[in-house]
Amino acid sequence: MIFRFVAYYYLKYVLIVFCGLEMFFISIDSLKYVDKFPDSANLVILFFVYDALYAFNYTLPISFLLGLVIFYISMIKSNQYTALLAIGFSKKNIFKPILIISLFFSLVMIGLNATPFVYAQEKAEAIIYQGKFSNTTEDLLVKYGQDYVYFGKIFPILQKAQNIKVFQLKNHLLVSFTQADTAFFQNGYWVLQNANVSTLPEVFVLGKKGLDIKHLEELKILKGFRPKILDTIYQNKPSVSIIDAVQSLMILKNQHAGSEKIRAMIYSFVLVPFFVPFTAMIIVYYTPSLARYGNLALLSFEFIVISLVVWGLFFALGKLSISGLFLPEIGILLPLIVLVGVAFWHFNRINRRI
């Protein structure tokens, strides 16, 4: 009974805050595109849908914390919180439904970050610019296995590349050179259109045949080298799912390359969403049992500020770690471990506080 009662009121406040923040985010974010909206009403609606999905990562976590503050303040003002304590429910009993719900939605956020959900911003911008802008990356030289690959220009959303050159090596010696003007990523392979393959002889002998040049209409190479992996590694502000980030980490590990940026992304997507339930533990500890025990107006303001500061801190540390300013273990893991320690200290003493 207590679970259903608390969950109903808590989720009601969370939904109100979430809808308000979503509308605010969409309104503000749309102002920079107001002169670029397409003429099609369907595309405009689709833009708002993608923009709303893009806002989830920002609005959903803070909605649960602000909803928690409103829930407790309203319960205290109406004396419902005091009544629940008086009939035998402990503070932990009242808080546990909130903790379970926040943990559940933290897992939901992690699951969404492992899907194409994270590419909503790119899709929204693609609607606005209608092919004129497509998150392109230029002049990339990457190593994949023993091969070196050059991309003149790559379009991660379109899964297309222009001016691609592949230098195939064997035992650190150049074996062949492949180039094409256009390539597409299809069924796990890069498919080069009208490719020219130049194969070097195994032994260079004066007077014998030199380069063996072949022209192929299609050539499949670079199995599993997905466009989003390139976007993950080389973009300053990439939009990438957890799956793509893990694959990027494996590639960098095999190449013995630095993986700080990818580790920071994975920590941000997998661990940072849990700051919500841990911050909630601290807020609940300082929530009074009766309205007379504190200034509720000042207390609610303090709780809101704490929620915004913690949310902003982890958001900023995640971005700074991805940009390479901090090691991810120092910029993300260490603050989260400190928060977990402080949260459990408060959680274990919730019932002792008056």
VEXRO-724128 format. One record per residue (C-alpha): residue number from 1; residue in three letters; x, y, z. Coordinates in Angstrom, 2 decimals. Layout:
% residues N
<rec nr="NUM" rest="Ala" u="X" v="Y" w="Z"/>
...
% end
This chain:
% residues 354
<rec nr="1" rest="Met" u="0.00" v="0.00" w="0.00"/>
<rec nr="2" rest="Ile" u="2.74" v="2.45" w="0.96"/>
<rec nr="3" rest="Phe" u="4.59" v="1.74" w="-2.28"/>
<rec nr="4" rest="Arg" u="1.56" v="2.53" w="-4.44"/>
<rec nr="5" rest="Phe" u="0.70" v="5.64" w="-2.44"/>
<rec nr="6" rest="Val" u="4.19" v="7.13" w="-2.51"/>
<rec nr="7" rest="Ala" u="4.86" v="6.09" w="-6.12"/>
<rec nr="8" rest="Tyr" u="1.64" v="7.71" w="-7.36"/>
<rec nr="9" rest="Tyr" u="2.33" v="11.11" w="-5.83"/>
<rec nr="10" rest="Tyr" u="6.04" v="11.04" w="-6.58"/>
<rec nr="11" rest="Leu" u="5.58" v="10.14" w="-10.25"/>
<rec nr="12" rest="Lys" u="2.84" v="12.76" w="-10.56"/>
<rec nr="13" rest="Tyr" u="5.21" v="15.52" w="-9.48"/>
<rec nr="14" rest="Val" u="8.02" v="14.11" w="-11.61"/>
<rec nr="15" rest="Leu" u="5.76" v="14.11" w="-14.66"/>
<rec nr="16" rest="Ile" u="4.70" v="17.73" w="-14.07"/>
<rec nr="17" rest="Val" u="8.31" v="18.89" w="-13.72"/>
<rec nr="18" rest="Phe" u="9.45" v="16.78" w="-16.66"/>
<rec nr="19" rest="Cys" u="6.79" v="18.17" w="-19.00"/>
<rec nr="20" rest="Gly" u="7.61" v="21.71" w="-17.94"/>
<rec nr="21" rest="Leu" u="11.33" v="21.25" w="-18.50"/>
<rec nr="22" rest="Glu" u="10.77" v="19.55" w="-21.85"/>
<rec nr="23" rest="Met" u="8.61" v="22.41" w="-23.09"/>
<rec nr="24" rest="Phe" u="11.14" v="24.94" w="-21.84"/>
<rec nr="25" rest="Phe" u="14.07" v="23.11" w="-23.46"/>
<rec nr="26" rest="Ile" u="12.29" v="22.69" w="-26.80"/>
<rec nr="27" rest="Ser" u="11.18" v="26.34" w="-26.83"/>
<rec nr="28" rest="Ile" u="14.67" v="27.67" w="-26.09"/>
<rec nr="29" rest="Asp" u="16.44" v="25.21" w="-28.41"/>
<rec nr="30" rest="Ser" u="14.05" v="25.98" w="-31.25"/>
<rec nr="31" rest="Leu" u="14.79" v="29.71" w="-31.18"/>
<rec nr="32" rest="Lys" u="18.10" v="29.25" w="-32.99"/>
<rec nr="33" rest="Tyr" u="16.33" v="27.37" w="-35.81"/>
<rec nr="34" rest="Val" u="13.20" v="29.53" w="-36.07"/>
<rec nr="35" rest="Asp" u="14.34" v="31.04" w="-39.40"/>
<rec nr="36" rest="Lys" u="15.37" v="27.67" w="-40.82"/>
<rec nr="37" rest="Phe" u="12.28" v="25.53" w="-40.26"/>
<rec nr="38" rest="Pro" u="11.29" v="23.55" w="-43.37"/>
<rec nr="39" rest="Asp" u="8.03" v="24.36" w="-45.15"/>
<rec nr="40" rest="Ser" u="6.62" v="20.89" w="-44.45"/>
<rec nr="41" rest="Ala" u="4.51" v="20.70" w="-41.28"/>
<rec nr="42" rest="Asn" u="5.35" v="16.99" w="-40.95"/>
<rec nr="43" rest="Leu" u="9.08" v="17.74" w="-40.85"/>
<rec nr="44" rest="Val" u="8.54" v="20.47" w="-38.25"/>
<rec nr="45" rest="Ile" u="6.62" v="18.05" w="-36.03"/>
<rec nr="46" rest="Leu" u="9.32" v="15.44" w="-36.53"/>
<rec nr="47" rest="Phe" u="11.94" v="18.02" w="-35.55"/>
<rec nr="48" rest="Phe" u="10.13" v="18.72" w="-32.28"/>
<rec nr="49" rest="Val" u="9.90" v="14.99" w="-31.57"/>
<rec nr="50" rest="Tyr" u="13.64" v="14.48" w="-32.10"/>
<rec nr="51" rest="Asp" u="14.43" v="17.61" w="-30.11"/>
<rec nr="52" rest="Ala" u="12.31" v="16.32" w="-27.23"/>
<rec nr="53" rest="Leu" u="14.15" v="12.99" w="-27.32"/>
<rec nr="54" rest="Tyr" u="17.46" v="14.82" w="-27.35"/>
<rec nr="55" rest="Ala" u="16.39" v="16.74" w="-24.22"/>
<rec nr="56" rest="Phe" u="15.72" v="13.51" w="-22.28"/>
<rec nr="57" rest="Asn" u="19.33" v="13.19" w="-21.11"/>
<rec nr="58" rest="Tyr" u="19.12" v="16.66" w="-19.57"/>
<rec nr="59" rest="Thr" u="15.57" v="16.93" w="-18.30"/>
<rec nr="60" rest="Leu" u="14.79" v="13.43" w="-17.01"/>
<rec nr="61" rest="Pro" u="17.48" v="13.15" w="-14.28"/>
<rec nr="62" rest="Ile" u="16.83" v="16.60" w="-12.84"/>
<rec nr="63" rest="Ser" u="13.05" v="15.97" w="-13.01"/>
<rec nr="64" rest="Phe" u="13.37" v="13.09" w="-10.57"/>
<rec nr="65" rest="Leu" u="15.32" v="15.20" w="-8.10"/>
<rec nr="66" rest="Leu" u="13.03" v="18.23" w="-8.37"/>
<rec nr="67" rest="Gly" u="10.01" v="15.92" w="-8.17"/>
<rec nr="68" rest="Leu" u="11.47" v="14.48" w="-4.96"/>
<rec nr="69" rest="Val" u="11.77" v="17.95" w="-3.43"/>
<rec nr="70" rest="Ile" u="8.20" v="18.88" w="-4.35"/>
<rec nr="71" rest="Phe" u="6.91" v="15.52" w="-3.08"/>
<rec nr="72" rest="Tyr" u="8.44" v="15.89" w="0.38"/>
<rec nr="73" rest="Ile" u="7.63" v="19.57" w="0.80"/>
<rec nr="74" rest="Ser" u="4.00" v="19.02" w="-0.17"/>
<rec nr="75" rest="Met" u="3.72" v="15.95" w="2.08"/>
<rec nr="76" rest="Ile" u="5.12" v="17.88" w="5.03"/>
<rec nr="77" rest="Lys" u="2.88" v="20.89" w="4.44"/>
<rec nr="78" rest="Ser" u="-0.23" v="18.69" w="4.32"/>
<rec nr="79" rest="Asn" u="0.97" v="16.69" w="7.39"/>
<rec nr="80" rest="Gln" u="0.74" v="13.46" w="5.37"/>
<rec nr="81" rest="Tyr" u="4.41" v="12.76" w="5.99"/>
<rec nr="82" rest="Thr" u="3.90" v="13.17" w="9.73"/>
<rec nr="83" rest="Ala" u="0.83" v="10.93" w="9.62"/>
<rec nr="84" rest="Leu" u="2.72" v="8.15" w="7.84"/>
<rec nr="85" rest="Leu" u="5.47" v="8.31" w="10.45"/>
<rec nr="86" rest="Ala" u="2.89" v="8.34" w="13.27"/>
<rec nr="87" rest="Ile" u="1.19" v="5.13" w="12.11"/>
<rec nr="88" rest="Gly" u="4.46" v="3.21" w="12.13"/>
<rec nr="89" rest="Phe" u="6.18" v="3.72" w="8.78"/>
<rec nr="90" rest="Ser" u="9.84" v="4.66" w="9.05"/>
<rec nr="91" rest="Lys" u="11.52" v="7.28" w="6.90"/>
<rec nr="92" rest="Lys" u="13.27" v="4.49" w="5.00"/>
<rec nr="93" rest="Asn" u="9.94" v="2.76" w="4.33"/>
<rec nr="94" rest="Ile" u="8.58" v="5.96" w="2.80"/>
<rec nr="95" rest="Phe" u="11.75" v="6.62" w="0.82"/>
<rec nr="96" rest="Lys" u="12.28" v="3.10" w="-0.57"/>
<rec nr="97" rest="Pro" u="9.57" v="3.36" w="-3.30"/>
<rec nr="98" rest="Ile" u="11.22" v="6.58" w="-4.49"/>
<rec nr="99" rest="Leu" u="14.64" v="4.92" w="-4.42"/>
<rec nr="100" rest="Ile" u="13.39" v="1.94" w="-6.43"/>
<rec nr="101" rest="Ile" u="11.70" v="4.16" w="-9.01"/>
<rec nr="102" rest="Ser" u="14.76" v="6.38" w="-9.46"/>
<rec nr="103" rest="Leu" u="17.03" v="3.34" w="-9.79"/>
<rec nr="104" rest="Phe" u="14.68" v="1.81" w="-12.35"/>
<rec nr="105" rest="Phe" u="14.60" v="4.94" w="-14.50"/>
<rec nr="106" rest="Ser" u="18.39" v="5.29" w="-14.20"/>
<rec nr="107" rest="Leu" u="18.63" v="1.82" w="-15.76"/>
<rec nr="108" rest="Val" u="16.11" v="2.89" w="-18.41"/>
<rec nr="109" rest="Met" u="18.32" v="5.87" w="-19.28"/>
<rec nr="110" rest="Ile" u="21.33" v="3.58" w="-19.61"/>
<rec nr="111" rest="Gly" u="19.34" v="1.26" w="-21.87"/>
<rec nr="112" rest="Leu" u="18.23" v="4.18" w="-24.06"/>
<rec nr="113" rest="Asn" u="21.84" v="5.35" w="-24.37"/>
<rec nr="114" rest="Ala" u="22.69" v="1.98" w="-25.90"/>
<rec nr="115" rest="Thr" u="20.21" v="2.56" w="-28.76"/>
<rec nr="116" rest="Pro" u="19.90" v="5.03" w="-31.69"/>
<rec nr="117" rest="Phe" u="18.01" v="7.23" w="-29.20"/>
<rec nr="118" rest="Val" u="21.28" v="9.13" w="-28.65"/>
<rec nr="119" rest="Tyr" u="21.34" v="10.26" w="-32.29"/>
<rec nr="120" rest="Ala" u="18.15" v="12.32" w="-31.93"/>
<rec nr="121" rest="Gln" u="20.03" v="15.64" w="-32.03"/>
<rec nr="122" rest="Glu" u="21.74" v="14.73" w="-35.31"/>
<rec nr="123" rest="Lys" u="18.43" v="13.73" w="-36.86"/>
<rec nr="124" rest="Ala" u="16.83" v="17.00" w="-35.72"/>
<rec nr="125" rest="Glu" u="19.66" v="19.02" w="-37.25"/>
<rec nr="126" rest="Ala" u="19.47" v="16.96" w="-40.45"/>
<rec nr="127" rest="Ile" u="15.82" v="18.03" w="-40.79"/>
<rec nr="128" rest="Ile" u="16.71" v="21.70" w="-40.34"/>
<rec nr="129" rest="Tyr" u="19.65" v="21.72" w="-42.73"/>
<rec nr="130" rest="Gln" u="18.12" v="19.18" w="-45.17"/>
<rec nr="131" rest="Gly" u="21.36" v="17.72" w="-46.38"/>
<rec nr="132" rest="Lys" u="23.35" v="20.96" w="-46.33"/>
<rec nr="133" rest="Phe" u="24.89" v="19.93" w="-43.03"/>
<rec nr="134" rest="Ser" u="25.41" v="16.40" w="-41.92"/>
<rec nr="135" rest="Asn" u="27.97" v="16.27" w="-39.10"/>
<rec nr="136" rest="Thr" u="30.82" v="15.65" w="-41.52"/>
<rec nr="137" rest="Thr" u="34.38" v="14.82" w="-40.56"/>
<rec nr="138" rest="Glu" u="37.24" v="15.57" w="-42.93"/>
<rec nr="139" rest="Asp" u="40.80" v="14.35" w="-43.51"/>
<rec nr="140" rest="Leu" u="40.95" v="11.29" w="-41.25"/>
<rec nr="141" rest="Leu" u="43.86" v="8.88" w="-41.26"/>
<rec nr="142" rest="Val" u="43.15" v="5.84" w="-39.08"/>
<rec nr="143" rest="Lys" u="44.74" v="2.47" w="-38.48"/>
<rec nr="144" rest="Tyr" u="42.55" v="-0.63" w="-38.61"/>
<rec nr="145" rest="Gly" u="44.37" v="-3.90" w="-38.02"/>
<rec nr="146" rest="Gln" u="47.52" v="-3.64" w="-40.13"/>
<rec nr="147" rest="Asp" u="45.88" v="-1.34" w="-42.66"/>
<rec nr="148" rest="Tyr" u="45.89" v="2.45" w="-42.79"/>
<rec nr="149" rest="Val" u="42.74" v="4.12" w="-44.06"/>
<rec nr="150" rest="Tyr" u="42.34" v="7.71" w="-45.20"/>
<rec nr="151" rest="Phe" u="38.90" v="9.34" w="-45.44"/>
<rec nr="152" rest="Gly" u="38.71" v="12.63" w="-47.31"/>
<rec nr="153" rest="Lys" u="35.25" v="13.26" w="-45.92"/>
<rec nr="154" rest="Ile" u="32.93" v="11.01" w="-43.91"/>
<rec nr="155" rest="Phe" u="29.21" v="11.39" w="-43.16"/>
<rec nr="156" rest="Pro" u="28.40" v="9.26" w="-40.06"/>
<rec nr="157" rest="Ile" u="24.63" v="9.75" w="-40.33"/>
<rec nr="158" rest="Leu" u="24.50" v="8.89" w="-44.03"/>
<rec nr="159" rest="Gln" u="27.11" v="6.11" w="-43.54"/>
<rec nr="160" rest="Lys" u="28.95" v="7.44" w="-46.54"/>
<rec nr="161" rest="Ala" u="32.54" v="8.46" w="-47.27"/>
<rec nr="162" rest="Gln" u="34.26" v="10.34" w="-50.06"/>
<rec nr="163" rest="Asn" u="37.83" v="10.06" w="-51.34"/>
<rec nr="164" rest="Ile" u="38.72" v="6.90" w="-49.43"/>
<rec nr="165" rest="Lys" u="42.21" v="5.38" w="-49.66"/>
<rec nr="166" rest="Val" u="43.31" v="2.10" w="-48.09"/>
<rec nr="167" rest="Phe" u="46.96" v="1.19" w="-47.60"/>
<rec nr="168" rest="Gln" u="47.15" v="-2.57" w="-46.99"/>
<rec nr="169" rest="Leu" u="50.25" v="-3.77" w="-45.16"/>
<rec nr="170" rest="Lys" u="51.69" v="-7.20" w="-44.44"/>
<rec nr="171" rest="Asn" u="54.57" v="-7.59" w="-42.02"/>
<rec nr="172" rest="His" u="54.92" v="-3.80" w="-42.01"/>
<rec nr="173" rest="Leu" u="55.41" v="-3.73" w="-45.80"/>
<rec nr="174" rest="Leu" u="53.01" v="-2.09" w="-48.24"/>
<rec nr="175" rest="Val" u="51.23" v="-4.80" w="-50.25"/>
<rec nr="176" rest="Ser" u="48.52" v="-2.89" w="-52.08"/>
<rec nr="177" rest="Phe" u="46.89" v="0.48" w="-52.39"/>
<rec nr="178" rest="Thr" u="43.14" v="0.90" w="-52.94"/>
<rec nr="179" rest="Gln" u="41.30" v="4.12" w="-53.66"/>
<rec nr="180" rest="Ala" u="37.77" v="5.16" w="-54.58"/>
<rec nr="181" rest="Asp" u="35.84" v="8.40" w="-54.81"/>
<rec nr="182" rest="Thr" u="32.79" v="7.08" w="-52.94"/>
<rec nr="183" rest="Ala" u="32.14" v="4.38" w="-50.36"/>
<rec nr="184" rest="Phe" u="29.08" v="3.27" w="-48.36"/>
<rec nr="185" rest="Phe" u="28.82" v="1.26" w="-45.17"/>
<rec nr="186" rest="Gln" u="26.50" v="-1.68" w="-45.90"/>
<rec nr="187" rest="Asn" u="25.95" v="-4.97" w="-44.04"/>
<rec nr="188" rest="Gly" u="29.01" v="-4.50" w="-41.88"/>
<rec nr="189" rest="Tyr" u="31.43" v="-3.65" w="-44.73"/>
<rec nr="190" rest="Trp" u="32.67" v="-0.54" w="-46.44"/>
<rec nr="191" rest="Val" u="31.65" v="-0.95" w="-50.08"/>
<rec nr="192" rest="Leu" u="33.91" v="1.04" w="-52.41"/>
<rec nr="193" rest="Gln" u="32.34" v="2.14" w="-55.68"/>
<rec nr="194" rest="Asn" u="34.54" v="1.99" w="-58.83"/>
<rec nr="195" rest="Ala" u="37.64" v="1.13" w="-56.86"/>
<rec nr="196" rest="Asn" u="41.17" v="1.01" w="-58.25"/>
<rec nr="197" rest="Val" u="43.40" v="-1.60" w="-56.62"/>
<rec nr="198" rest="Ser" u="47.16" v="-1.31" w="-57.15"/>
<rec nr="199" rest="Thr" u="49.08" v="-4.40" w="-56.02"/>
<rec nr="200" rest="Leu" u="52.83" v="-4.30" w="-55.54"/>
<rec nr="201" rest="Pro" u="55.00" v="-7.27" w="-56.59"/>
<rec nr="202" rest="Glu" u="56.37" v="-9.45" w="-53.81"/>
<rec nr="203" rest="Val" u="59.88" v="-9.11" w="-55.24"/>
<rec nr="204" rest="Phe" u="61.04" v="-6.08" w="-57.18"/>
<rec nr="205" rest="Val" u="63.03" v="-7.25" w="-60.21"/>
<rec nr="206" rest="Leu" u="64.27" v="-4.88" w="-62.86"/>
<rec nr="207" rest="Gly" u="62.51" v="-5.46" w="-66.18"/>
<rec nr="208" rest="Lys" u="59.62" v="-7.51" w="-64.76"/>
<rec nr="209" rest="Lys" u="56.05" v="-6.42" w="-64.17"/>
<rec nr="210" rest="Gly" u="55.63" v="-3.69" w="-61.64"/>
<rec nr="211" rest="Leu" u="52.27" v="-2.53" w="-60.32"/>
<rec nr="212" rest="Asp" u="49.23" v="-4.71" w="-61.01"/>
<rec nr="213" rest="Ile" u="46.30" v="-2.30" w="-61.35"/>
<rec nr="214" rest="Lys" u="42.73" v="-3.55" w="-61.35"/>
<rec nr="215" rest="His" u="39.43" v="-1.72" w="-61.60"/>
<rec nr="216" rest="Leu" u="36.50" v="-3.10" w="-59.59"/>
<rec nr="217" rest="Glu" u="32.95" v="-1.79" w="-59.67"/>
<rec nr="218" rest="Glu" u="32.47" v="-2.79" w="-56.03"/>
<rec nr="219" rest="Leu" u="34.92" v="-3.83" w="-53.33"/>
<rec nr="220" rest="Lys" u="34.04" v="-4.85" w="-49.77"/>
<rec nr="221" rest="Ile" u="36.69" v="-4.06" w="-47.17"/>
<rec nr="222" rest="Leu" u="37.10" v="-3.02" w="-43.51"/>
<rec nr="223" rest="Lys" u="34.57" v="-5.38" w="-41.94"/>
<rec nr="224" rest="Gly" u="32.94" v="-3.96" w="-38.82"/>
<rec nr="225" rest="Phe" u="34.56" v="-0.52" w="-39.07"/>
<rec nr="226" rest="Arg" u="31.33" v="1.38" w="-38.49"/>
<rec nr="227" rest="Pro" u="31.01" v="5.11" w="-39.30"/>
<rec nr="228" rest="Lys" u="29.86" v="5.94" w="-35.79"/>
<rec nr="229" rest="Ile" u="33.05" v="4.43" w="-34.40"/>
<rec nr="230" rest="Leu" u="34.99" v="6.98" w="-36.44"/>
<rec nr="231" rest="Asp" u="32.70" v="9.71" w="-35.14"/>
<rec nr="232" rest="Thr" u="33.28" v="8.50" w="-31.59"/>
<rec nr="233" rest="Ile" u="37.05" v="8.60" w="-31.82"/>
<rec nr="234" rest="Tyr" u="37.64" v="11.75" w="-33.82"/>
<rec nr="235" rest="Gln" u="34.77" v="14.17" w="-33.18"/>
<rec nr="236" rest="Asn" u="35.13" v="16.70" w="-30.37"/>
<rec nr="237" rest="Lys" u="31.45" v="16.45" w="-29.43"/>
<rec nr="238" rest="Pro" u="30.26" v="13.11" w="-30.74"/>
<rec nr="239" rest="Ser" u="26.80" v="11.64" w="-30.31"/>
<rec nr="240" rest="Val" u="27.38" v="7.97" w="-29.78"/>
<rec nr="241" rest="Ser" u="25.62" v="5.00" w="-28.22"/>
<rec nr="242" rest="Ile" u="27.13" v="2.80" w="-25.53"/>
<rec nr="243" rest="Ile" u="27.50" v="-0.05" w="-28.02"/>
<rec nr="244" rest="Asp" u="29.47" v="2.11" w="-30.47"/>
<rec nr="245" rest="Ala" u="31.58" v="3.46" w="-27.62"/>
<rec nr="246" rest="Val" u="32.47" v="-0.07" w="-26.43"/>
<rec nr="247" rest="Gln" u="33.40" v="-1.11" w="-29.97"/>
<rec nr="248" rest="Ser" u="35.55" v="2.00" w="-30.29"/>
<rec nr="249" rest="Leu" u="37.25" v="1.12" w="-27.00"/>
<rec nr="250" rest="Met" u="38.05" v="-2.38" w="-28.27"/>
<rec nr="251" rest="Ile" u="39.56" v="-0.99" w="-31.49"/>
<rec nr="252" rest="Leu" u="41.71" v="1.50" w="-29.59"/>
<rec nr="253" rest="Lys" u="42.80" v="-1.20" w="-27.14"/>
<rec nr="254" rest="Asn" u="43.87" v="-3.50" w="-29.99"/>
<rec nr="255" rest="Gln" u="45.84" v="-0.64" w="-31.53"/>
<rec nr="256" rest="His" u="47.39" v="0.26" w="-28.16"/>
<rec nr="257" rest="Ala" u="46.04" v="3.79" w="-28.55"/>
<rec nr="258" rest="Gly" u="44.82" v="6.18" w="-25.88"/>
<rec nr="259" rest="Ser" u="41.24" v="5.50" w="-24.80"/>
<rec nr="260" rest="Glu" u="40.62" v="8.28" w="-22.25"/>
<rec nr="261" rest="Lys" u="37.91" v="9.92" w="-24.37"/>
<rec nr="262" rest="Ile" u="36.01" v="6.67" w="-24.93"/>
<rec nr="263" rest="Arg" u="36.27" v="5.66" w="-21.27"/>
<rec nr="264" rest="Ala" u="34.86" v="9.05" w="-20.29"/>
<rec nr="265" rest="Met" u="31.88" v="8.51" w="-22.63"/>
<rec nr="266" rest="Ile" u="31.18" v="5.07" w="-21.22"/>
<rec nr="267" rest="Tyr" u="31.39" v="6.31" w="-17.63"/>
<rec nr="268" rest="Ser" u="29.07" v="9.21" w="-18.48"/>
<rec nr="269" rest="Phe" u="26.47" v="6.94" w="-20.09"/>
<rec nr="270" rest="Val" u="26.66" v="3.99" w="-17.68"/>
<rec nr="271" rest="Leu" u="27.53" v="5.44" w="-14.26"/>
<rec nr="272" rest="Val" u="26.53" v="9.11" w="-14.13"/>
<rec nr="273" rest="Pro" u="22.73" v="8.43" w="-14.31"/>
<rec nr="274" rest="Phe" u="23.01" v="6.87" w="-10.84"/>
<rec nr="275" rest="Phe" u="23.76" v="10.25" w="-9.28"/>
<rec nr="276" rest="Val" u="19.98" v="10.71" w="-9.01"/>
<rec nr="277" rest="Pro" u="19.21" v="8.04" w="-6.34"/>
<rec nr="278" rest="Phe" u="22.40" v="8.83" w="-4.42"/>
<rec nr="279" rest="Thr" u="21.64" v="12.55" w="-4.30"/>
<rec nr="280" rest="Ala" u="18.08" v="11.70" w="-3.25"/>
<rec nr="281" rest="Met" u="19.45" v="9.84" w="-0.21"/>
<rec nr="282" rest="Ile" u="21.19" v="13.01" w="0.97"/>
<rec nr="283" rest="Ile" u="18.15" v="15.22" w="0.39"/>
<rec nr="284" rest="Val" u="15.82" v="12.88" w="2.28"/>
<rec nr="285" rest="Tyr" u="18.18" v="12.82" w="5.27"/>
<rec nr="286" rest="Tyr" u="17.82" v="16.57" w="5.75"/>
<rec nr="287" rest="Thr" u="14.05" v="16.56" w="5.25"/>
<rec nr="288" rest="Pro" u="12.30" v="17.39" w="8.56"/>
<rec nr="289" rest="Ser" u="9.46" v="15.33" w="9.98"/>
<rec nr="290" rest="Leu" u="7.31" v="18.36" w="10.81"/>
<rec nr="291" rest="Ala" u="6.89" v="21.78" w="9.22"/>
<rec nr="292" rest="Arg" u="7.77" v="23.43" w="12.54"/>
<rec nr="293" rest="Tyr" u="11.26" v="21.91" w="12.45"/>
<rec nr="294" rest="Gly" u="12.41" v="24.10" w="9.58"/>
<rec nr="295" rest="Asn" u="11.62" v="26.90" w="7.17"/>
<rec nr="296" rest="Leu" u="10.10" v="24.91" w="4.30"/>
<rec nr="297" rest="Ala" u="10.43" v="27.74" w="1.77"/>
<rec nr="298" rest="Leu" u="14.15" v="28.14" w="2.48"/>
<rec nr="299" rest="Leu" u="14.63" v="24.38" w="2.71"/>
<rec nr="300" rest="Ser" u="12.99" v="23.71" w="-0.65"/>
<rec nr="301" rest="Phe" u="15.16" v="26.40" w="-2.23"/>
<rec nr="302" rest="Glu" u="18.28" v="24.80" w="-0.75"/>
<rec nr="303" rest="Phe" u="17.24" v="21.34" w="-2.00"/>
<rec nr="304" rest="Ile" u="16.60" v="22.68" w="-5.51"/>
<rec nr="305" rest="Val" u="19.99" v="24.41" w="-5.55"/>
<rec nr="306" rest="Ile" u="21.72" v="21.23" w="-4.35"/>
<rec nr="307" rest="Ser" u="19.97" v="19.19" w="-7.04"/>
<rec nr="308" rest="Leu" u="20.94" v="21.62" w="-9.79"/>
<rec nr="309" rest="Val" u="24.54" v="21.92" w="-8.55"/>
<rec nr="310" rest="Val" u="25.08" v="18.15" w="-8.39"/>
<rec nr="311" rest="Trp" u="23.44" v="17.63" w="-11.78"/>
<rec nr="312" rest="Gly" u="25.48" v="20.45" w="-13.32"/>
<rec nr="313" rest="Leu" u="28.69" v="19.22" w="-11.69"/>
<rec nr="314" rest="Phe" u="28.45" v="15.72" w="-13.12"/>
<rec nr="315" rest="Phe" u="27.31" v="17.03" w="-16.49"/>
<rec nr="316" rest="Ala" u="30.27" v="19.45" w="-16.65"/>
<rec nr="317" rest="Leu" u="32.80" v="16.89" w="-15.40"/>
<rec nr="318" rest="Gly" u="31.58" v="14.42" w="-18.01"/>
<rec nr="319" rest="Lys" u="32.03" v="16.94" w="-20.83"/>
<rec nr="320" rest="Leu" u="35.44" v="18.04" w="-19.54"/>
<rec nr="321" rest="Ser" u="36.61" v="14.44" w="-19.25"/>
<rec nr="322" rest="Ile" u="35.43" v="13.67" w="-22.79"/>
<rec nr="323" rest="Ser" u="37.32" v="16.72" w="-24.06"/>
<rec nr="324" rest="Gly" u="40.47" v="15.38" w="-22.39"/>
<rec nr="325" rest="Leu" u="40.90" v="17.98" w="-19.66"/>
<rec nr="326" rest="Phe" u="40.62" v="15.35" w="-16.89"/>
<rec nr="327" rest="Leu" u="41.32" v="11.66" w="-16.76"/>
<rec nr="328" rest="Pro" u="37.89" v="9.96" w="-16.70"/>
<rec nr="329" rest="Glu" u="38.77" v="8.11" w="-13.50"/>
<rec nr="330" rest="Ile" u="39.49" v="11.43" w="-11.78"/>
<rec nr="331" rest="Gly" u="36.86" v="13.56" w="-13.47"/>
<rec nr="332" rest="Ile" u="33.94" v="11.10" w="-13.26"/>
<rec nr="333" rest="Leu" u="34.68" v="8.01" w="-11.18"/>
<rec nr="334" rest="Leu" u="36.24" v="9.76" w="-8.18"/>
<rec nr="335" rest="Pro" u="33.40" v="12.31" w="-7.66"/>
<rec nr="336" rest="Leu" u="30.83" v="9.54" w="-8.09"/>
<rec nr="337" rest="Ile" u="32.59" v="7.33" w="-5.51"/>
<rec nr="338" rest="Val" u="32.65" v="10.25" w="-3.08"/>
<rec nr="339" rest="Leu" u="28.92" v="10.87" w="-3.69"/>
<rec nr="340" rest="Val" u="28.15" v="7.17" w="-3.13"/>
<rec nr="341" rest="Gly" u="30.07" v="7.16" w="0.15"/>
<rec nr="342" rest="Val" u="28.37" v="10.32" w="1.41"/>
<rec nr="343" rest="Ala" u="24.94" v="9.08" w="0.25"/>
<rec nr="344" rest="Phe" u="25.16" v="5.74" w="2.07"/>
<rec nr="345" rest="Trp" u="26.41" v="7.46" w="5.22"/>
<rec nr="346" rest="His" u="23.25" v="9.59" w="5.21"/>
<rec nr="347" rest="Phe" u="21.01" v="6.71" w="4.15"/>
<rec nr="348" rest="Asn" u="22.06" v="4.55" w="7.10"/>
<rec nr="349" rest="Arg" u="21.15" v="7.39" w="9.49"/>
<rec nr="350" rest="Ile" u="17.84" v="8.49" w="7.98"/>
<rec nr="351" rest="Asn" u="15.71" v="6.90" w="10.70"/>
<rec nr="352" rest="Arg" u="17.86" v="8.39" w="13.48"/>
<rec nr="353" rest="Arg" u="17.24" v="11.99" w="12.41"/>
<rec nr="354" rest="Ile" u="14.25" v="13.77" w="13.90"/>
% end
